[in-house]
């Protein structure tokens, strides 16, 4: 084989090995064209894509504040368990870090309102320097995980939980929370206070705790009861909610602090491929009575709907969990399994308002984003930029590519030398005599 053919073979080998990492990211929904932010202004990207294999880590090469964090179990040929991607606040610099507890963004892994820190089980990571700080652990439980950031970012509501496989009446085992304790960590002083025990079967991460805009009150759900309390745990009010109704998410409080948003699942409409509808409604935090407000249209064919905040125009900004095809419908009774990646094909971000179709703010490709969280301050500012998801090869992957290319080149050179020598080797004496 000549040198030219061997070079072609080497190039084809590189294409086969690294081809899946190359190419544009295509979102299934297109976001509206955003206003261009000023240079250096913090903003949300209008689209996301999977981080490239070999993307720099937060700990080794921090890039500062993030606008969005997201997770999926399907990056890098399904080898991304525990990986969390962070997208820069002023540009699309992608970084990754790992959560040993395999938390999902927006549920067990939470981005602070200003995007400077990420809270996960038993620790908080500073995105500015990549360093982590241990959270104080609530007594009598196995782990302490984040439940909600205060709007000012100085306190963190935490849930201390113990989880175990629980045998169901039909004999099947389900991994469930068996004990849950709500606490509050002062991140300035490092102090920890206990707020209340929470009914363990009712814990659904991302739908359990929400701070009021002034940070002085928080609402939490225990069973079918929602409690409004202050930072010392003193109750201000409590009320019950119907079945399949939860606190709507970290953005449950209305911006003026006078209303509390709930989300209710309704299973209906047999003609729909995934017969599950979700409705947001606002209640009085003192009584639980519905407040008069124009109705936001129900959202159809979703695994879950989580309220993350409110736009400057008063729109509800939500994370929409889209189901895998032919997935069985479940509700809040599934607990922490409601948004399990096996059920979710993708999660995007949309703005909802009465009398209008959902307005996509952050579009996402199927499989690349199965859970996400957005910095609360950026939701409130409403500033969105044209996103530029990464394409090509990650920084560390380029090094590996170079090593493989050099190895192939060395192999090619060796083959050429051997072939050349074999062609120049003299014929044996006996053969010469016959000639």
C-alpha positions as CSV (number, residue, x, y, z in Angstrom):
1,X,0.0,0.0,0.0
2,X,1.4,3.4,-0.9
3,X,1.8,6.3,1.5
4,X,-1.1,8.2,-0.1
5,X,-3.5,5.3,0.5
6,X,-2.3,4.9,4.0
7,X,-2.8,8.6,4.8
8,X,-6.4,8.3,3.5
9,X,-6.9,5.2,5.8
10,X,-5.6,7.2,8.7
11,X,-7.9,10.0,8.0
12,X,-10.9,7.7,7.8
13,X,-9.9,6.1,11.1
14,X,-10.0,9.5,12.8
15,X,-13.4,10.2,11.3
16,X,-14.8,6.9,12.5
17,X,-13.4,7.4,16.0
18,X,-14.2,11.0,16.5
19,X,-17.0,11.7,14.0
20,X,-19.9,11.5,16.5
21,X,-18.3,14.5,18.4
22,X,-18.5,16.7,15.4
23,X,-21.4,18.6,13.8
24,X,-24.0,21.2,14.6
25,X,-26.4,21.0,17.5
26,X,-30.0,21.1,16.3
27,X,-32.9,22.0,18.7
28,X,-36.3,20.6,18.2
29,X,-38.0,23.9,18.9
30,X,-36.6,27.3,17.9
31,X,-36.5,30.1,20.4
32,X,-37.7,33.5,19.5
33,X,-34.9,35.8,18.2
34,X,-33.7,37.6,21.4
35,X,-32.5,41.2,21.8
36,X,-28.7,41.4,21.7
37,X,-27.4,42.1,25.2
38,X,-24.7,44.8,25.7
39,X,-21.1,43.6,25.6
40,X,-20.3,41.8,28.8
41,X,-23.9,41.9,30.0
42,X,-25.1,38.7,31.8
43,X,-27.8,36.9,29.9
44,X,-29.4,33.5,29.2
45,X,-28.6,31.6,26.0
46,X,-31.6,30.9,23.8
47,X,-30.4,27.4,23.1
48,X,-28.3,24.7,24.6
49,X,-26.3,21.7,23.4
50,X,-24.4,18.8,25.0
51,X,-21.0,19.7,26.3
52,X,-18.2,18.1,24.2
53,X,-16.3,15.1,25.5
54,X,-13.2,16.5,27.2
55,X,-14.8,19.9,28.1
56,X,-12.8,21.7,30.8
57,X,-13.9,21.1,34.4
58,X,-15.1,23.9,36.8
59,X,-12.5,22.8,39.3
60,X,-9.5,22.9,37.0
61,X,-10.5,25.9,34.8
62,X,-13.3,27.9,36.4
63,X,-15.0,30.5,34.1
64,X,-17.1,32.4,36.7
65,X,-20.8,32.9,36.9
66,X,-23.2,30.6,35.1
67,X,-26.5,31.4,33.4
68,X,-27.7,27.8,33.2
69,X,-26.7,24.4,34.5
70,X,-28.1,21.2,33.0
71,X,-27.7,17.4,33.1
72,X,-28.4,14.4,31.0
73,X,-27.4,10.7,31.2
74,X,-27.0,10.5,27.4
75,X,-23.9,12.6,26.6
76,X,-20.7,10.9,25.4
77,X,-22.4,7.7,24.3
78,X,-24.3,7.5,27.6
79,X,-21.2,7.8,29.8
80,X,-22.2,11.1,31.6
81,X,-23.7,9.8,34.9
82,X,-23.0,12.5,37.5
83,X,-21.8,15.1,35.0
84,X,-23.3,18.6,35.2
85,X,-22.7,21.3,32.6
86,X,-22.5,25.0,33.4
87,X,-22.9,27.7,30.7
88,X,-21.3,31.1,31.3
89,X,-23.3,34.2,32.1
90,X,-21.7,36.5,29.6
91,X,-20.9,34.0,26.9
92,X,-21.2,30.4,25.9
93,X,-18.2,29.0,27.8
94,X,-19.1,25.5,28.8
95,X,-17.7,23.8,31.9
96,X,-18.5,20.6,33.7
97,X,-18.3,19.2,37.2
98,X,-19.4,15.9,38.7
99,X,-21.9,15.1,41.4
100,X,-21.2,11.7,43.0
101,X,-24.9,11.4,44.0
102,X,-26.1,11.7,40.4
103,X,-28.3,14.7,41.1
104,X,-30.4,16.4,38.5
105,X,-30.1,20.1,37.7
106,X,-33.0,22.1,39.2
107,X,-33.9,19.3,41.6
108,X,-30.9,18.1,43.6
109,X,-28.3,20.4,42.0
110,X,-29.3,24.1,42.3
111,X,-27.8,27.2,40.7
112,X,-27.7,30.3,43.0
113,X,-29.8,33.3,41.9
114,X,-26.7,35.3,40.8
115,X,-25.1,32.2,39.1
116,X,-22.0,32.3,41.2
117,X,-22.4,29.0,43.1
118,X,-24.0,25.6,42.8
119,X,-25.4,23.7,45.7
120,X,-25.5,19.9,45.6
121,X,-25.6,17.1,48.2
122,X,-23.5,18.0,51.2
123,X,-21.6,20.8,49.4
124,X,-21.6,24.2,47.6
125,X,-19.2,24.8,44.7
126,X,-18.0,28.3,43.9
127,X,-17.9,28.7,40.2
128,X,-15.4,31.6,40.4
129,X,-12.6,29.5,41.8
130,X,-13.8,25.9,41.5
131,X,-13.5,25.3,45.2
132,X,-16.2,23.5,47.2
133,X,-17.4,24.0,50.8
134,X,-19.0,21.4,52.9
135,X,-22.6,22.0,54.1
136,X,-23.3,21.3,57.7
137,X,-25.3,18.1,58.0
138,X,-28.7,17.9,59.7
139,X,-28.6,15.3,62.6
140,X,-30.3,11.9,62.2
141,X,-30.3,11.8,58.4
142,X,-28.0,10.3,55.8
143,X,-27.5,13.3,53.5
144,X,-28.2,17.0,53.4
145,X,-29.2,18.3,50.0
146,X,-30.3,21.7,48.6
147,X,-34.0,22.5,48.4
148,X,-34.0,26.3,47.5
149,X,-31.7,29.3,47.5
150,X,-32.9,32.5,49.1
151,X,-33.3,35.4,46.6
152,X,-30.3,37.1,48.1
153,X,-28.1,34.0,47.9
154,X,-27.1,34.3,51.6
155,X,-29.1,31.3,52.8
156,X,-29.9,27.9,51.6
157,X,-32.9,25.8,52.5
158,X,-31.8,22.2,52.8
159,X,-33.5,18.8,53.1
160,X,-31.9,16.2,55.2
161,X,-33.0,12.8,53.9
162,X,-32.6,9.1,54.4
163,X,-33.6,7.0,51.4
164,X,-34.0,3.3,51.1
165,X,-35.7,0.6,49.0
166,X,-39.3,0.2,50.3
167,X,-41.4,-2.9,49.6
168,X,-44.7,-2.0,48.0
169,X,-48.0,-3.9,48.6
170,X,-47.5,-5.7,45.3
171,X,-44.0,-6.9,46.4
172,X,-42.1,-4.5,44.2
173,X,-39.3,-2.4,45.7
174,X,-39.1,1.4,45.2
175,X,-36.3,3.7,46.2
176,X,-38.0,6.2,48.5
177,X,-37.3,8.9,51.1
178,X,-37.9,7.4,54.5
179,X,-37.2,10.5,56.6
180,X,-37.0,14.1,55.7
181,X,-36.0,17.2,57.8
182,X,-36.1,20.8,56.5
183,X,-33.3,23.1,57.6
184,X,-31.8,26.5,56.8
185,X,-28.1,27.2,56.4
186,X,-26.7,30.7,56.8
187,X,-23.9,30.6,54.2
188,X,-22.2,33.6,55.8
189,X,-21.9,32.3,59.3
190,X,-22.1,28.6,58.5
191,X,-24.9,28.1,61.1
192,X,-27.6,25.6,60.6
193,X,-31.2,25.7,62.0
194,X,-33.9,23.1,61.8
195,X,-37.3,24.3,60.5
196,X,-39.5,21.2,60.6
197,X,-39.9,17.5,59.8
198,X,-41.4,16.9,56.4
199,X,-43.6,13.9,55.6
200,X,-41.1,11.7,53.7
201,X,-43.4,10.3,51.1
202,X,-44.3,13.8,49.9
203,X,-40.8,14.9,49.0
204,X,-40.5,15.7,45.3
205,X,-37.2,17.5,44.6
206,X,-37.8,20.9,42.9
207,X,-41.4,21.1,44.2
208,X,-41.0,21.2,48.0
209,X,-39.6,24.6,49.1
210,X,-39.8,28.2,47.7
211,X,-38.6,31.5,49.2
212,X,-40.6,34.7,49.1
213,X,-39.0,37.6,47.1
214,X,-37.9,39.4,50.3
215,X,-36.2,36.2,51.6
216,X,-38.0,36.6,55.0
217,X,-40.5,33.8,54.5
218,X,-40.5,30.5,52.8
219,X,-43.2,28.0,51.9
220,X,-42.8,24.3,52.1
221,X,-45.0,21.3,51.5
222,X,-45.4,18.3,53.7
223,X,-47.9,15.8,52.6
224,X,-51.0,17.7,51.4
225,X,-50.2,20.6,53.6
226,X,-48.4,23.8,52.6
227,X,-46.8,25.8,55.4
228,X,-45.6,29.4,55.3
229,X,-42.9,30.1,57.9
230,X,-40.1,32.6,58.7
231,X,-36.4,31.8,58.8
232,X,-36.7,30.7,62.5
233,X,-39.4,28.1,61.7
234,X,-42.2,30.2,63.2
235,X,-45.4,29.4,61.2
236,X,-47.4,32.2,59.6
237,X,-50.0,30.0,58.0
238,X,-50.9,26.6,56.7
239,X,-53.5,25.1,54.4
240,X,-54.2,21.9,52.6
241,X,-54.2,21.3,48.8
242,X,-55.9,18.8,46.6
243,X,-54.3,15.6,45.4
244,X,-51.8,15.9,42.6
245,X,-51.1,19.5,43.6
246,X,-47.7,20.9,44.7
247,X,-45.8,24.0,45.2
248,X,-45.0,25.0,41.6
249,X,-41.2,25.3,42.1
250,X,-38.5,27.7,43.2
251,X,-40.4,30.6,41.5
252,X,-43.7,29.8,43.2
253,X,-44.1,33.2,44.9
254,X,-45.4,36.0,42.7
255,X,-42.9,38.9,42.3
256,X,-44.9,41.1,44.7
257,X,-45.0,38.4,47.4
258,X,-48.8,38.4,47.6
259,X,-49.4,35.1,45.8
260,X,-48.2,31.6,45.9
261,X,-48.3,29.5,42.8
262,X,-49.3,25.8,42.7
263,X,-49.2,23.3,39.9
264,X,-51.8,20.6,39.4
265,X,-51.6,17.6,37.2
266,X,-54.7,16.4,35.4
267,X,-54.7,13.1,33.6
268,X,-57.1,13.2,30.7
269,X,-57.7,13.3,27.0
270,X,-57.3,9.7,25.8
271,X,-56.7,11.0,22.3
272,X,-53.4,12.5,23.3
273,X,-50.2,10.5,23.0
274,X,-49.2,11.4,26.6
275,X,-52.5,12.2,28.4
276,X,-51.2,14.5,31.1
277,X,-52.0,18.2,31.5
278,X,-50.5,20.7,33.9
279,X,-52.2,23.9,35.3
280,X,-50.6,26.8,37.2
281,X,-52.8,28.7,39.6
282,X,-52.1,31.3,42.3
283,X,-53.4,31.2,45.8
284,X,-53.4,33.4,48.9
285,X,-50.4,32.3,51.0
286,X,-52.4,33.0,54.2
287,X,-55.5,31.0,53.3
288,X,-54.8,28.9,50.2
289,X,-57.8,30.4,48.5
290,X,-57.5,31.0,44.8
291,X,-56.7,34.6,43.8
292,X,-58.5,36.2,40.9
293,X,-56.2,36.2,37.9
294,X,-56.5,35.4,34.2
295,X,-56.0,31.7,33.6
296,X,-52.7,30.5,32.1
297,X,-53.5,27.8,29.5
298,X,-53.0,24.2,30.6
299,X,-49.8,22.7,29.3
300,X,-50.2,19.3,27.5
301,X,-48.2,16.2,27.0
302,X,-45.6,16.9,29.6
303,X,-44.0,14.7,32.2
304,X,-43.8,17.6,34.6
305,X,-44.0,21.4,34.7
306,X,-41.8,23.4,37.1
307,X,-42.0,27.2,37.8
308,X,-38.6,28.8,37.9
309,X,-39.5,32.5,38.1
310,X,-41.3,35.4,36.4
311,X,-40.2,37.5,33.4
312,X,-40.2,41.3,33.5
313,X,-43.5,41.1,31.5
314,X,-45.1,39.0,34.2
315,X,-44.9,35.7,32.3
316,X,-44.4,32.5,34.2
317,X,-41.0,31.1,33.2
318,X,-41.2,27.3,33.4
319,X,-39.1,24.2,32.8
320,X,-41.1,21.8,30.6
321,X,-40.3,18.1,30.9
322,X,-41.1,16.3,27.6
323,X,-41.7,12.6,27.9
324,X,-40.0,9.8,26.1
325,X,-42.3,8.2,23.4
326,X,-44.8,5.7,24.8
327,X,-43.7,6.3,28.4
328,X,-46.4,5.5,31.0
329,X,-48.0,8.5,32.6
330,X,-47.1,9.1,36.3
331,X,-47.7,12.0,38.7
332,X,-46.4,13.3,42.0
333,X,-47.1,9.9,43.6
334,X,-43.9,8.8,41.9
335,X,-41.9,11.1,44.2
336,X,-38.3,11.5,43.2
337,X,-38.9,9.3,40.2
338,X,-41.3,11.7,38.5
339,X,-38.5,13.2,36.4
340,X,-36.2,10.2,36.2
341,X,-34.2,10.4,33.0
342,X,-35.7,7.2,31.7
343,X,-39.0,9.1,31.5
344,X,-37.7,12.4,30.1
345,X,-36.5,13.1,26.5
346,X,-35.6,16.7,27.0
347,X,-36.4,19.8,29.1
348,X,-36.8,23.3,27.6
349,X,-37.7,26.7,29.1
350,X,-40.8,28.6,28.1
351,X,-42.7,31.7,29.1
352,X,-46.4,31.3,29.8
353,X,-49.1,34.0,29.8
354,X,-52.9,34.0,29.6
355,X,-54.4,33.7,26.2
356,X,-51.2,32.9,24.4
357,X,-49.2,30.0,23.2
358,X,-46.0,29.1,25.1
359,X,-43.0,31.3,24.1
360,X,-39.8,29.2,24.0
361,X,-36.9,31.0,25.7
362,X,-34.3,28.2,25.7
363,X,-34.6,25.5,23.1
364,X,-33.0,22.2,23.6
365,X,-32.2,19.1,21.6
366,X,-33.6,15.7,22.4
367,X,-31.5,13.7,24.9
368,X,-29.0,16.5,25.5
369,X,-30.9,18.3,28.3
370,X,-32.9,16.1,30.7
371,X,-32.9,18.5,33.6
372,X,-31.9,22.2,34.0
373,X,-31.8,25.2,36.3
374,X,-31.5,28.9,35.3
375,X,-30.1,31.7,37.5
376,X,-33.0,33.4,39.0
377,X,-31.6,36.9,38.5
378,X,-31.4,36.4,34.8
379,X,-35.0,35.1,34.6
380,X,-36.1,38.3,36.4
381,X,-34.0,40.5,34.0
382,X,-35.3,38.8,30.9
383,X,-32.0,39.3,29.0
384,X,-31.5,36.6,26.4
385,X,-28.6,36.2,23.9
386,X,-28.2,34.1,20.8
387,X,-26.8,30.8,22.2
388,X,-23.8,29.1,20.5
389,X,-23.7,25.5,21.7
390,X,-20.3,23.9,21.2
391,X,-19.4,21.9,18.2
392,X,-16.3,20.0,17.1
393,X,-13.9,18.6,19.7
394,X,-13.5,19.5,23.3
395,X,-10.2,20.9,24.5
396,X,-9.0,17.7,26.1
397,X,-10.2,15.6,23.2
398,X,-8.0,17.5,20.8
399,X,-5.0,16.4,22.8
400,X,-6.2,12.8,22.5
401,X,-6.8,13.3,18.8
402,X,-3.3,14.6,18.4
403,X,-1.9,11.5,20.2
404,X,-3.9,9.2,18.0
405,X,-2.9,11.1,14.9
406,X,0.8,10.9,15.8
407,X,0.4,7.2,16.5
408,X,-1.2,6.6,13.1
409,X,1.4,8.7,11.4
410,X,4.2,6.7,13.1
411,X,2.5,3.4,12.1
412,X,2.1,4.7,8.5
413,X,5.8,5.7,8.4
414,X,6.9,2.4,9.7
415,X,4.8,0.5,7.2
416,X,6.2,2.6,4.3
417,X,9.8,2.0,5.5
418,X,9.2,-1.8,5.7
419,X,7.5,-1.9,2.3
420,X,10.3,0.2,0.8
421,X,13.0,-2.1,2.2
422,X,11.3,-5.2,1.0
423,X,11.1,-3.8,-2.5
424,X,14.9,-3.0,-2.5
425,X,16.0,-6.4,-1.0
426,X,18.3,-8.3,-3.5
427,X,17.0,-11.6,-4.9
428,X,18.5,-14.9,-3.6
429,X,21.7,-16.2,-5.4
430,X,19.9,-19.3,-6.8
431,X,17.2,-17.1,-8.4
432,X,19.9,-14.9,-10.0
433,X,21.6,-18.0,-11.6
434,X,18.4,-19.1,-13.1
435,X,17.9,-15.6,-14.5
